[in-house]
């Protein structure tokens, strides 16, 4: 999708969730009742990794929010900023280079 959800906390619970997971979330699914399934951009949860014996991997958080009257957040839908695929590669290669 070309859009992301920007969450603004309206309760202490909402503030704590955004402090842990960030304000910008990926939109994964929308429902006709105004519900939106969101996935955090940050990986903040440790979960058991089935491929590693006793190992853990970081995972994102997913949650449903109501688009118009969620009790914990105001939801703004924003266009995803365009980032050229080579920007990160160029930045990494130019670190420490002086001209």
N, C-alpha and C positions, 0 to 999 in steps of 0.2 A: 504494500500500500504506500501511497505517497503522503499519507498524513500520520501524525502522531497525536497523542492526548497529552496535554499539559495540565497537571493537577495542581490546584491551589487549596491548601488545607483550610477548613473552617472549624475544625474541632481539634482538641489535643491529640486524639487518636489519629486523625489525619496527618497532623504535623509530625508525629512520631513515625508513621509509615513512610512519609516522604523523606524524613531525615535518614532513614535506613536505606530506602530504595531509589530515591531521586524523584524529581518532578516530571520528567519526560518519560512516557511509556509508549510502547508499541501497541497499536490497535490490532488485535488478533481476530475479533469477531464482533459483529453487531447484531442485536435482536430487535424485532419490531416494537417491543415494549419500552424501548429507550435504554436498554442495558447494553453495556460494552464490555467485552472481555479484554483486559489489558495485560501486557507482559512487561515487567521492568527491564530497563536497558542494562542495569547493573546486575552482576551475579553476586548475590549476597547470602545465599543459603548453602550450608554444607550438607550434602546428602551422600548416602552410601553409594559408591561406585561399584556396580555389579562386575565390572571387568577387573577391578583391583581387589585383591584379598585384603580386607580390612581398610581399604582406601576410601577417600572421600573426594568428591568433586563439587565445585561451586555451581549453583543453579540460580536461575532467575525466579522472581516471584510472579504469580499470576493472580489476578483478582477481577471480579465483576464490579463495575460501578454503574450508577444510574446517570445517564447523560444530563438530566435537567434538575433533579432534586435528590442527589446523593446526600446522605446525612453527614459525611466526613469531608467531602471535596466539592469544589466547583471544578467543572471539566471544560477546558477549552480545546477545541480541535484545531490543530495548526498544520500548515504545510511543512513537510520535511525539508530542511535546508539542503540544497544540493552540495554534495562534497565530491569533487573529482576523484576517481579511483587512484590517481597517481599522486594526489596531494600528500598522503602519509609517506609514500615511498620517497618522494622528493625531499620532504622534511627530514626524514631519517638520514638521507645521504648528504644533506647540507649542514647537519649539526657539526659545529666546530670548524666549518670552512670559512675562511676570510678572503675577501676579494679586494 
